[in-house]
Amino acid sequence: MRKYLAVVDRHKASTGTRFLNYFLDRIFIQIIFYIFFFAFALFYSIVFGEVISEEDIDNNTSLAVSIIISYFFVFFAYFFFMEYYLGKTIAKYITGTKVISIDGNQPTSLQIAGRIFSRMVPFDSLSFFGENGWHDSWSDTRVINLKNYQAEIQAKSEIEALGKKEIA
């Protein structure tokens, strides 16, 4: 079990901010997927000399399944790379929030993967009407208001530094 820091919970993002993150991230994922699909369709038409139509997708189960798998790949890649390497998705940059571990450190790759797979559980988004959402609770992570969190950490650090100064 990870060490739990109360300062992390004191600066959890509000439910409204979490909803805004959810909404904006879904828009950005859709945009990225459409760009990805457009590039795939362009590549397909150059290589095979034909255009993918809606009828092709309706009549070709393997093509439809490939598109769905591609969507989940984009979904996973978006959250993994943004949250693991930056601690933030595009929406979190906009709202001034960040993902951290409950111990105040950067989340591990397993915690981020756990967050992503937990998001795929039906009704995960409704779980935020409780104390913490499932993808936060199950991965031992929190989304915090970064500005407020950093201000409190800085203030505590300065108080500790005052106590440690040597008198000359």
C-alpha positions in Angstrom: 0.0 0.0 0.0 1.3 3.4 -0.9 1.7 6.1 1.7 -1.3 8.4 1.6 -0.9 12.2 1.8 -3.8 14.2 3.1 -2.6 17.2 1.1 -3.4 15.4 -2.1 -7.0 14.9 -1.1 -7.3 18.5 0.1 -6.6 19.7 -3.4 -8.7 17.2 -5.4 -10.3 18.8 -8.5 -14.0 19.5 -8.1 -16.7 17.3 -9.7 -17.4 20.1 -12.2 -13.8 20.3 -13.2 -13.6 16.6 -13.6 -16.7 16.6 -15.8 -15.2 19.4 -17.9 -12.0 17.3 -18.2 -14.1 14.3 -19.3 -16.0 16.3 -21.9 -13.0 18.0 -23.4 -10.8 14.9 -23.5 -13.6 13.1 -25.4 -13.6 15.9 -27.9 -9.8 15.8 -28.3 -9.8 12.0 -28.6 -12.5 12.2 -31.4 -10.4 14.8 -33.3 -7.3 12.7 -33.0 -9.2 9.6 -34.1 -10.7 11.4 -37.1 -7.2 12.6 -38.1 -5.9 9.0 -37.6 -8.8 7.5 -39.6 -8.4 10.1 -42.4 -4.6 9.3 -42.7 -5.5 5.5 -42.7 -8.1 6.0 -45.4 -5.8 8.1 -47.5 -3.0 5.5 -47.2 -5.6 2.7 -48.0 -6.7 4.6 -51.2 -3.1 5.2 -52.3 -2.1 1.5 -51.8 -5.3 -0.2 -53.0 -6.5 2.4 -55.4 -10.0 2.6 -53.9 -11.8 4.7 -51.4 -13.3 3.3 -48.2 -17.0 4.1 -48.2 -19.6 3.8 -45.4 -21.1 0.9 -47.3 -17.7 -0.9 -47.2 -17.7 -0.5 -43.4 -21.3 -1.7 -43.1 -20.6 -4.8 -45.2 -17.1 -5.7 -44.0 -17.1 -6.8 -40.4 -13.3 -7.1 -40.2 -13.0 -3.5 -41.4 -15.6 -2.3 -38.8 -13.8 -4.2 -36.0 -10.5 -2.7 -37.2 -11.9 0.8 -36.8 -13.2 0.0 -33.3 -9.9 -1.4 -32.3 -8.2 1.6 -33.8 -10.4 3.9 -31.7 -9.5 2.0 -28.5 -5.8 2.3 -29.5 -6.1 6.0 -29.9 -8.0 6.2 -26.6 -5.3 4.2 -24.7 -2.4 6.0 -26.4 -3.9 9.5 -25.7 -4.4 8.9 -22.0 -1.2 6.9 -21.5 1.3 9.2 -23.1 -0.3 12.4 -21.9 -0.8 11.3 -18.3 2.4 9.2 -17.9 4.8 11.6 -19.5 3.2 14.9 -18.8 0.8 14.2 -15.9 -1.9 16.0 -17.8 -4.1 15.6 -20.8 -5.0 18.5 -23.0 -8.2 19.1 -21.0 -6.1 19.1 -17.7 -3.9 21.7 -19.2 -7.0 23.8 -19.8 -8.4 23.3 -16.4 -5.1 23.6 -14.4 -5.3 20.0 -13.1 -2.8 17.1 -13.0 -2.8 13.4 -12.2 -0.6 12.4 -9.2 -0.3 9.3 -7.1 -1.9 9.4 -3.6 1.6 9.6 -2.2 2.2 12.9 -4.0 4.6 11.4 -6.6 4.3 11.0 -10.4 2.1 7.9 -11.1 3.7 4.7 -12.3 3.0 3.3 -15.7 0.9 0.6 -14.0 -1.2 3.2 -12.2 -1.8 5.0 -15.5 -2.7 1.8 -17.3 -5.0 1.0 -14.4 -6.7 4.4 -14.8 -7.2 3.8 -18.5 -8.6 0.3 -18.2 -10.9 1.5 -15.3 -12.3 4.2 -17.6 -13.6 1.4 -19.8 -15.8 0.0 -17.1 -19.4 0.9 -17.8 -20.6 3.7 -15.6 -17.1 4.8 -14.5 -18.0 8.4 -15.2 -21.0 8.1 -12.8 -18.7 6.9 -10.1 -17.5 10.5 -9.5 -20.8 11.3 -7.8 -19.2 9.4 -4.8 -16.0 10.2 -2.9 -13.6 9.4 -5.7 -14.1 7.9 -9.2 -13.3 4.3 -9.8 -10.4 5.1 -12.1 -8.9 7.2 -9.3 -9.6 4.8 -6.4 -8.6 1.6 -8.2 -5.3 3.1 -9.3 -4.4 5.0 -6.1 -4.2 8.3 -8.1 -6.0 11.6 -7.8 -6.6 14.6 -10.1 -5.6 17.7 -8.2 -5.9 21.5 -8.7 -2.2 22.0 -9.5 -1.9 25.7 -8.5 -3.4 25.2 -5.0 -1.4 22.0 -4.4 1.9 23.5 -5.4 1.2 26.6 -3.2 0.6 24.4 -0.1 3.6 22.3 -0.8 5.8 25.4 -1.3 4.4 27.0 1.9 5.2 23.9 3.9 8.7 23.7 2.4 9.4 27.3 3.3 8.2 26.7 6.9 10.5 23.7 7.2 13.4 25.6 5.8 12.8 28.4 8.4 13.1 25.8 11.2 16.3 24.4 9.8 18.2 27.7 9.2 21.3 28.0 11.4 21.7 31.2 13.3 25.1 32.8 12.4 
